[in-house]
Structures are given as C-alpha cells and as structure tokens.
Amino acid sequence: MGKFTLNLIILLLLLYPSILLAAGIQVSPSKLDLVVTSNNASSVTLTVTNPTADVQVFEVYPEEFSELISVNPQSFTLEAGDQKTVTVTAKSDKKQSSSQTLKTNLAILANPLADSRFQAATGAKIPLSIKMEEDKGSAGLPRWTFYAYVGAVAAGGLWYFWWHRRKKQQTPA
C-alpha cells in the first residue's frame, strides 16, 4: 500500500466521527395516525431528540394540508442529548361530506447552531395519516339520524296521546 493511500485512510478515519456527528435527529414514533370526527380536533405527540454533540435548531411542519394540521412548537432549539415533545393537531375539514383519509408527511429539519462546524441539515419525514369521519351517536349512526329518530318518536308519542284523548272524549260516559 502506498504512502499516499495510507495517509488518506488515516485522514478519513480521523474525520469520520466529526462528519457523522455534524447533524442528526431522532424522532419517535416513526408513524402518526389520527382519527378526527366532524367539528372536532384530534392530537398526538411525538418526541424529537438531538443525538449529536452540537446545539441544533429544529423545525417541524406538515408537507400538505397545513390549513388542517397544526404543530406546536414549530421551531425550537435543543442542546446535545436533549429532547422535546411536539404536539400535532388535526381539525376536521369543513367541506367534508363523508369519511376520507388524508396522507402526508410531517417534515422535521435539524440545523447545527454553530457556524464553525460542518454545516449539513438533517431531516426526517414522519408519515402522517388522518382519518376524517362523520360524528356518530352512541348507536354508531351519524348524529343527524339520532336526532331524526328522537323527533319521530316524540311526534308519534304526541300523536298517540292526542288520538287517545280524542277517542276518550268521543265515547259516552
């Protein structure tokens, strides 16, 4: 092996740890699933960890459906080894007429705060699935069918009592 090749291998081995730890990110869970009923919102949390030796600035945002998905906090700084809990909230779509499932990614970017080190942004994409459903009553039916049923029973009861009272008035004593 030549002297140049040996020096190159030694140089790469010395630089490897600093390149590996230049930027990093750890996120759990690796997949998010939400179920949102009409006129409601649903939330889930995820944990973002800084596994590097550097202070990093993190940004979290949905790639699509930003009008329905909110992230809190959207941007934060983590010291080496620290972690942060992020809340992802999805609200129902006002234009929704039936059940549907929305799929997108939650993007998480990490940038080292120090200017003197190697600058490489690291990112992760967490699959996010949002199932939009109609709000259902206790019997598993949509809420409007419950109210229609209650209204029909009440109208039937009123009609029965009116008919029974009328019949009682018509019978001779």
Beta strands, then each sheet from edge to edge (+ up, - down):
strand 1: 26-28
strand 2: 32-37
strand 3: 41-49
strand 4: 56-62
strand 5: 69-72
strand 6: 75-78
strand 7: 83-91
strand 8: 100-112
strand 9: 122-133
sheet 1: 1+ 3- 7+ 5-
sheet 2: 2+ 9+ 8- 4+ 6-
end
